[in-house]
Amino acid sequence: MLDAMDISNTRLDRTTVEAERAEVLNTWRTGAEACFKRGTALQTALPEEKRFSAALARAEAEGQTLLQPRAGVALLREHTELLNGLAPYCDVLPTTVDAYTRHNRYAEAQAGIDRSRAAGTSLLNGFPAVNHGVDGCRRLIEDLPKPVQVRHGTPDARLMAEITLAAGFTSYEGGGISYNIPYAKKVPLAQSIRHWQYCDRLVGLYEEAGIRINREPFGPLTGTLVPPFVSHVVAILEGLLALEQGVKCITLGYGQAGNMAQDIAALRSLRKVAHHYFLAAGHEDYQLTTVFHQWMGGFPEDEAKATAVICLGAMAAKYARATKIIVKTPHEASGIPTLEANQAGLLATRQMVNMVSDQGQMNTTEIAQEVEMIEAEVHAVMRRILKLGQGDIARGAVLAFEAGVMDVPFAPAAANAGRLTPVRDNFGAIRVFDQGDVPLPADVIAFHRDKIAERARAEGREASFNMVVDDVNAISASKLIGRPSVAPSKT
C-alpha cells in the first residue's frame, strides 16, 4: 500500500510507463487490443469536428458555452443510438461508464452485458467501455458526429484510459482525488493519485505525438454543500499533477451550489486561482477552460420544478462565462433519464443560455465579495499543502487529507476527516459552520460566522447542525434553504 512518501509530483519516465503498461493491459482480456502506436494513428486520422480540445478552443475564442449531457447504457448499438439522438441537441457528447467498470469489476460488467442482451434492454447504469474493448469503442466513435468524453468515477482508471484513448475518445474525466474521496471508501489516496499519474502521463504521451487530449478533473466532488474553495483546491491540485505529466488541455469544474452570486464568483475565481498556481509552478504552455455542473444534489420529482432547477444552473453558468455546462434532466429524481428527458434538459438549458448571452457580464458587490473570500480560502489551504509536502503537491495532498487540512463534506473515503461542516446562510450561499482542521484565516471564519448568525436571527433559532440537515433535504422540498416550517421573514 502506497503512502505519501511513495509518490511525488514528478513526470513518469518512459521505462516506468512501459513496465506498468504491461501489467495494466493484462488486467482484463480486452487490454490486449490496446496499442499506443495504433491509437496515435487512429487519433491522428480523426476529423477536426471530433476533437474535444478543438471544440473547447472554438468556444473560448467565440465566447460560446458548450452543452454536454450525461448518458450511458450497456450495449453498443443502443448506446450509439442514444448518443446520436442527443447529438442534435448538444455540442459535445459523453459516455458515462457503469458502476462495475468504475470499480474494475469487469467480470460482473460482462455478466451485465450478457443479461442486457438477453433482456433486450440495458441492465447496467452506464457503458462498460473496458468490456467493449478498443474495437467496440472505435465503432462507437466512428458512428458519432461529435467529440466524445469518457465520464466515470474510477480510482484506478488506467486500463480504461488505454482502451478508450486508443479507440478515439478525445477527452477523459477524473483524477486521483476527485475520483477517490467522493466515490471510494478504502482506496488509499496515495495509490489513486499514483494511478492517475499514469493516466495523465498517457495523455502526455499522446500530446507529444501531436494529439491533444482534454483532461477534466471532477469538480462537484460529493455534490452536497461543498464550499467553493474545497472543490477549487482539488481542481488546482489535479490540474498541477496533470500538467507535470505533460497534459496541455485542462478543463476545471465547479458544481452549482445554488446562490447565484456565489456560483458566478466561484467559476470566475476558479480560472483566476488556477492560472496563478499553474504559472507559479512554471507551466505556461497550456489550454485552460471551465465547466459548470448543474445541480448535483437531490432533485424535485415534479418535472416543471426540476426544469426550473436546470434553468437556474444554466443562467449562473452563462453569467459566469463557463466554457461548458454539464446538463441535468427533469427525470433526475426518478432514475436513469430517458433520451427524451435528456433532450428536454438540453433544450431548457440552451434557451436560458441564449437569453442570457447578450446581456453582458453581471458584476455586483456580492459577487466581488464572494470572489475575495474564495481566493483567500484557496490561498490559505494551498499554502499549508505546499508546506506539508515541502513543495511537492502530490505528497502534500495526501498529508493534507491525513491532517484534515483538506476535508470534503459528506465524502465516504476513510482518507477524509469529515470534520468540515458546511451550512447555508440567509441567502443560500454555502458557509463554514465548523472548519474542523482546515486552516482558514480568522477574518474569513468571522465572515462565515456572521453570515450564519444572520440566518439564525432571521429564523428565530440557534445556529446548529439541524440547519445542515435541513439544508441537505431542502431542494427535494422545492427550497434552497432548509428553513423551519414557520420562520420570520427576511429582514
C-alpha positions in Angstrom: 0.0 0.0 0.0 1.4 3.4 -1.0 1.7 6.3 1.4 2.7 9.9 0.9 6.4 9.3 0.8 6.0 6.7 -2.0 4.8 9.3 -4.5 6.0 12.6 -5.9 4.9 15.2 -8.4 7.5 14.1 -11.0 7.0 13.0 -14.5 6.9 9.2 -15.1 9.7 8.1 -17.4 9.0 6.0 -20.5 10.6 2.9 -19.0 8.3 3.1 -15.9 5.2 3.6 -18.1 6.1 0.7 -20.4 6.6 -1.7 -17.5 3.4 -0.6 -15.8 1.5 -0.8 -19.1 2.3 -4.5 -19.5 0.7 -5.1 -16.1 -2.3 -2.8 -16.7 -3.2 -4.3 -20.1 -3.2 -7.8 -18.5 -5.9 -6.9 -16.1 -8.7 -7.8 -18.5 -8.7 -9.6 -21.8 -9.6 -6.6 -23.9 -6.4 -5.0 -22.8 -4.6 -6.9 -25.5 -6.4 -4.8 -28.1 -4.9 -1.5 -26.7 -1.8 -0.4 -28.7 -0.4 3.1 -28.3 1.0 3.2 -31.9 -2.3 2.2 -33.5 -4.1 4.6 -31.1 -2.0 7.5 -32.3 -2.7 6.6 -35.9 -6.4 6.5 -35.2 -6.4 9.7 -33.2 -4.4 11.5 -36.0 -7.0 10.5 -38.6 -9.9 11.9 -36.6 -11.6 14.9 -38.3 -11.5 18.2 -36.5 -15.2 18.1 -35.6 -14.5 15.0 -33.4 -11.7 16.6 -31.3 -12.8 17.8 -27.9 -9.9 20.2 -27.5 -10.8 21.9 -30.7 -14.4 22.3 -29.7 -13.3 23.9 -26.4 -10.8 26.2 -28.1 -13.5 27.4 -30.5 -16.0 28.0 -27.7 -13.4 30.1 -25.7 -12.4 32.1 -28.8 -16.0 32.9 -29.7 -17.4 33.4 -26.2 -19.8 30.4 -26.6 -20.9 27.9 -24.0 -20.9 24.2 -24.9 -23.6 21.9 -23.7 -22.9 18.3 -22.7 -25.4 15.7 -21.2 -24.6 12.6 -19.2 -25.6 9.3 -20.8 -24.6 5.7 -21.0 -26.2 2.3 -21.5 -24.9 -1.3 -21.6 -25.0 -2.3 -25.2 -23.0 -0.8 -28.1 -25.9 -0.4 -30.5 -28.2 1.1 -28.0 -25.5 3.4 -26.7 -24.7 4.6 -30.2 -28.4 5.2 -30.9 -28.7 7.2 -27.6 -25.8 9.4 -28.3 -26.9 10.0 -31.9 -30.3 11.0 -30.5 -28.6 13.6 -28.3 -26.1 14.9 -30.8 -28.5 17.5 -32.4 -29.2 19.0 -29.0 -25.7 19.3 -27.6 -22.2 20.3 -28.7 -20.1 17.5 -27.2 -21.1 14.0 -26.2 -20.5 11.9 -23.1 -20.0 8.2 -22.4 -21.0 7.6 -18.8 -19.5 4.4 -17.6 -21.2 1.8 -15.5 -20.6 1.2 -11.7 -19.0 -2.2 -12.2 -16.4 -0.8 -14.5 -15.8 2.1 -12.1 -14.6 -0.4 -9.6 -12.7 -2.6 -12.0 -15.2 -5.4 -11.7 -15.0 -6.4 -15.3 -16.4 -9.9 -14.9 -19.6 -8.5 -13.4 -19.8 -5.9 -16.1 -19.6 -8.7 -18.6 -22.4 -10.5 -16.9 -24.4 -7.3 -17.0 -23.8 -7.1 -20.8 -25.0 -10.7 -21.2 -28.1 -10.1 -19.1 -28.9 -6.9 -21.1 -28.6 -8.7 -24.4 -31.0 -11.4 -23.1 -33.4 -8.9 -21.8 -33.2 -6.6 -24.8 -32.6 -3.6 -22.6 -29.8 -2.1 -20.6 -29.4 -3.6 -17.1 -26.3 -1.5 -16.3 -26.2 2.1 -15.3 -23.6 3.1 -18.0 -21.5 1.9 -20.8 -18.9 -0.8 -19.9 -16.1 0.6 -22.1 -13.4 -1.8 -21.0 -15.5 -4.9 -21.8 -16.5 -3.5 -25.2 -12.7 -3.0 -25.8 -10.9 -0.9 -28.4 -12.9 -2.4 -31.3 -16.3 -1.6 -29.8 -15.3 1.8 -28.6 -13.7 2.6 -32.0 -17.0 1.7 -33.8 -18.9 4.0 -31.4 -16.6 6.9 -32.2 -16.9 6.2 -35.9 -20.7 6.3 -35.8 -20.9 9.6 -33.9 -20.7 13.1 -35.4 -19.2 15.0 -32.4 -16.3 14.7 -29.8 -16.9 12.2 -27.1 -15.6 12.3 -23.5 -15.3 9.3 -21.0 -17.1 10.1 -17.8 -16.9 7.7 -14.9 -15.8 7.7 -11.3 -12.8 5.3 -11.2 -10.0 5.5 -8.7 -7.9 3.2 -10.9 -8.8 4.2 -14.5 -5.5 3.1 -16.2 -6.9 0.2 -18.3 -10.0 2.3 -19.3 -7.7 5.1 -20.4 -5.6 2.8 -22.5 -8.6 1.3 -24.3 -10.7 4.5 -24.8 -7.9 6.8 -25.9 -6.7 4.1 -28.3 -10.2 3.9 -29.7 -10.6 7.6 -30.4 -12.2 9.3 -27.3 -10.7 12.8 -27.1 -11.5 13.8 -23.5 -11.0 11.9 -20.2 -12.6 13.0 -17.0 -11.5 12.4 -13.4 -8.5 12.5 -11.1 -6.8 10.7 -8.2 -8.5 12.9 -5.6 -11.9 13.7 -7.2 -12.5 10.1 -8.2 -11.4 8.7 -4.9 -12.6 10.8 -2.0 -16.2 11.2 -3.1 -16.6 7.8 -4.6 -14.5 5.2 -2.7 -14.2 4.2 1.0 -11.0 2.2 1.4 -8.7 3.2 -1.6 -5.5 4.8 -0.3 -5.2 8.3 -1.6 -1.5 7.9 -2.5 -2.5 4.9 -4.6 -5.2 6.6 -6.6 -3.0 9.7 -7.2 -0.2 7.4 -8.5 -2.7 5.6 -10.8 -3.9 8.8 -12.2 -0.4 10.0 -12.8 -0.2 7.0 -15.2 -3.4 8.2 -16.9 -2.1 11.8 -17.2 1.3 10.5 -18.5 -0.6 8.5 -21.2 -2.4 11.7 -22.2 1.0 13.5 -22.1 2.5 10.9 -24.5 -0.4 11.4 -26.9 0.4 15.2 -26.7 4.0 14.5 -27.5 2.8 12.6 -30.6 0.8 15.6 -31.7 -2.6 14.6 -30.4 -4.3 16.9 -27.9 -6.5 15.0 -25.4 -8.6 17.1 -23.0 -8.4 16.2 -19.3 -11.1 17.2 -16.9 -10.9 16.8 -13.1 -14.3 16.1 -11.5 -15.4 19.4 -10.0 -18.6 18.8 -7.9 -17.0 16.2 -5.6 -19.8 14.9 -3.3 -22.2 17.5 -4.8 -23.7 18.3 -1.4 -22.9 21.6 0.2 -19.3 21.7 -1.0 -17.8 25.2 -0.2 -16.2 26.5 -3.5 -12.7 26.7 -2.0 -12.7 23.0 -1.3 -13.5 22.0 -4.9 -11.2 24.7 -6.2 -8.2 23.3 -4.2 -8.9 19.8 -5.5 -9.1 21.1 -9.1 -5.9 23.0 -8.8 -4.0 20.0 -7.3 -5.3 17.7 -10.0 -4.5 20.3 -12.7 -0.9 20.6 -11.4 -0.5 16.8 -11.3 -1.7 16.6 -14.9 0.4 19.4 -16.2 3.5 17.7 -14.7 2.8 14.6 -16.7 2.6 16.5 -20.0 -1.1 17.3 -20.2 -1.7 20.6 -22.1 -5.5 20.8 -22.3 -7.3 21.1 -18.9 -10.9 21.8 -18.0 -11.5 22.6 -14.4 -15.0 22.3 -13.0 -17.4 23.5 -10.3 -20.7 22.2 -9.1 -23.7 24.5 -8.7 -24.3 25.5 -5.1 -27.5 27.4 -5.6 -26.8 31.0 -4.7 -26.4 33.0 -7.9 -23.7 35.4 -6.7 -21.6 32.7 -5.1 -21.9 30.4 -8.1 -20.8 33.1 -10.5 -18.0 34.2 -8.2 -16.8 30.6 -7.8 -16.4 29.9 -11.5 -14.7 33.2 -12.2 -12.3 32.8 -9.3 -11.5 29.2 -10.3 -10.0 30.3 -13.6 -8.0 33.1 -11.8 -6.5 31.0 -9.0 -5.8 28.1 -11.4 -3.7 30.4 -13.6 -2.0 31.7 -10.5 -0.8 28.3 -9.3 -0.1 26.8 -12.8 2.1 29.7 -13.7 3.8 29.7 -10.3 4.7 26.1 -10.9 6.4 27.0 -14.1 3.7 25.9 -16.5 2.9 28.4 -19.3 2.0 26.3 -22.4 -1.5 25.0 -21.5 -5.1 25.5 -22.6 -7.4 26.2 -19.6 -11.2 26.0 -19.9 -14.0 25.7 -17.3 -17.1 23.5 -16.8 -20.2 24.2 -14.7 -22.1 21.2 -13.4 -25.8 21.8 -13.0 -27.3 20.9 -9.6 -25.7 17.6 -8.3 -27.9 17.2 -5.3 -31.4 15.8 -4.9 -33.9 16.9 -7.5 -37.7 17.6 -7.2 -39.8 14.8 -8.6 -42.1 17.2 -10.4 -40.7 17.8 -14.0 -41.6 21.5 -14.0 -39.8 22.1 -10.8 -36.8 20.1 -11.9 -36.7 22.2 -15.1 -36.6 25.3 -13.0 -33.5 23.9 -11.1 -31.9 23.2 -14.5 -32.6 26.7 -15.8 -31.1 28.3 -12.6 -27.9 26.5 -13.3 -27.9 27.5 -16.9 -28.2 31.1 -16.0 -25.4 31.0 -13.4 -23.1 29.2 -15.8 -23.6 31.6 -18.6 -23.2 34.7 -16.4 -20.0 33.1 -15.1 -18.8 32.5 -18.7 -18.4 28.8 -18.3 -16.8 27.1 -21.4 -19.1 24.1 -20.9 -22.2 23.1 -19.0 -22.9 19.6 -17.8 -26.7 19.4 -18.3 -29.1 17.6 -16.0 -32.6 16.3 -16.8 -36.2 16.7 -15.4 -36.0 12.9 -14.5 -33.1 13.1 -12.1 -35.3 12.1 -9.2 -36.7 9.0 -10.8 -33.6 7.1 -12.0 -31.6 6.8 -15.2 -33.0 9.5 -17.6 -34.5 8.7 -21.0 -33.4 10.1 -24.3 -36.4 12.4 -24.2 -35.6 13.7 -20.7 -32.0 14.4 -21.7 -33.3 16.3 -24.8 -35.7 18.3 -22.6 -32.9 19.3 -20.2 -30.7 20.4 -23.1 -33.4 22.4 -24.7 -34.2 24.2 -21.5 -30.5 24.9 -20.9 -30.0 26.2 -24.5 -33.0 28.5 -24.2 -31.6 30.1 -21.0 -28.1 30.3 -22.3 -29.4 32.1 -25.4 -31.4 34.6 -23.4 -28.5 35.4 -21.1 -25.8 35.6 -23.8 -26.4 39.1 -25.0 -26.9 40.6 -21.5 -23.2 41.2 -20.8 -21.3 40.4 -17.6 -23.0 40.5 -14.3 -21.0 42.5 -11.7 -22.3 43.2 -8.2 -20.7 43.9 -4.8 -21.9 40.5 -3.6 -20.1 38.7 -6.4 -16.9 40.7 -5.8 -17.1 39.9 -2.1 -17.5 36.2 -2.8 -14.5 36.2 -5.2 -12.4 37.8 -2.5 -13.4 35.3 0.1 -12.9 32.2 -2.1 -9.5 33.4 -3.2 -8.4 34.0 0.4 -9.6 30.5 1.4 -7.9 28.8 -1.5 -4.6 30.5 -0.9 -4.7 29.6 2.8 -5.2 25.9 2.2 -2.8 25.8 -0.7 0.0 27.4 1.4 -0.5 24.7 4.0 -0.5 21.9 1.4 2.7 23.2 -0.2 4.3 23.4 3.3 3.2 19.9 4.2 4.6 18.5 1.0 7.8 20.6 1.2 6.8 21.9 -2.3 5.6 18.6 -3.6 1.9 18.8 -4.2 1.4 15.0 -4.6 2.8 14.3 -1.2 1.3 17.5 0.2 -2.2 16.4 -0.9 -2.0 13.1 0.8 -0.6 14.6 4.0 -3.3 17.4 3.9 -6.1 14.9 3.9 -4.4 12.9 6.7 -4.2 16.1 8.8 -7.7 17.3 7.9 -6.2 20.4 6.2 -8.2 19.2 3.2 -11.7 17.9 4.0 -14.6 17.2 1.6 -18.1 17.4 3.2 -20.1 14.2 3.3 -17.4 12.1 1.5 -17.3 8.3 2.2 -13.5 7.9 2.0 -11.6 6.7 5.0 -8.9 9.1 3.9 -11.2 12.1 4.5 -11.5 13.6 8.0 -15.2 14.5 7.6 -15.0 17.3 10.2 -15.5 20.3 7.9 -19.2 21.1 8.2 -21.0 23.5 5.7 -24.3 25.2 6.0 -26.2 27.8 4.0 -26.5 31.5 5.1 -29.7 33.5 4.9 -29.5 33.9 1.2 -28.4 30.4 0.3 -24.7 30.8 -0.1 -22.6 28.0 1.4 -20.7 28.9 4.6 -18.4 27.1 7.0 -20.3 26.0 10.2 -17.3 24.0 11.6 -13.9 24.4 10.0 -12.5 21.2 11.5 -8.8 21.4 10.9 -8.9 23.4 7.7 -6.6 26.4 8.1 -8.9 29.2 7.2 -7.8 32.8 8.2 -9.5 34.3 11.3 -11.2 37.1 9.3 -12.6 34.5 6.9 -14.1 32.5 9.7 -15.5 35.6 11.3 -17.2 36.4 8.0 -18.8 32.9 7.8 -20.0 33.1 11.4 -21.6 36.5 10.9 -23.4 35.2 7.8 -24.7 32.1 9.7 -25.7 34.2 12.7 -27.7 36.4 10.3 -29.7 33.4 9.2 -30.2 32.2 12.7 -31.7 35.5 13.7 -34.0 35.5 10.7 -35.3 32.0 11.5 -35.6 32.6 15.2 -33.4 29.7 16.2 -29.9 28.9 17.3 -27.3 28.1 14.7 -26.9 24.3 15.0 -26.3 21.1 13.0 -30.0 20.9 12.5 -29.6 23.7 9.9 -27.2 21.5 8.0 -29.6 18.6 7.9 -32.4 20.9 6.8 -30.3 22.3 4.0 -29.4 18.8 2.7 -33.1 18.0 2.4 -34.3 21.4 1.2 -34.1 21.1 -2.6 -36.3 18.0 -2.6 -39.0 20.1 -0.9 -38.5 22.8 -3.6 -36.4 25.1 -1.4 -32.8 26.1 -1.5 -32.5 26.8 2.3 -33.8 24.4 4.9 -35.9 26.7 7.0 -38.2 25.7 9.8 -41.8 25.2 8.8 -42.7 28.6 10.3 -40.0 31.3 10.2 -39.9 35.1 10.3 -39.5 36.9 7.0 -36.0 38.0 5.9 -35.0 41.5 7.1 
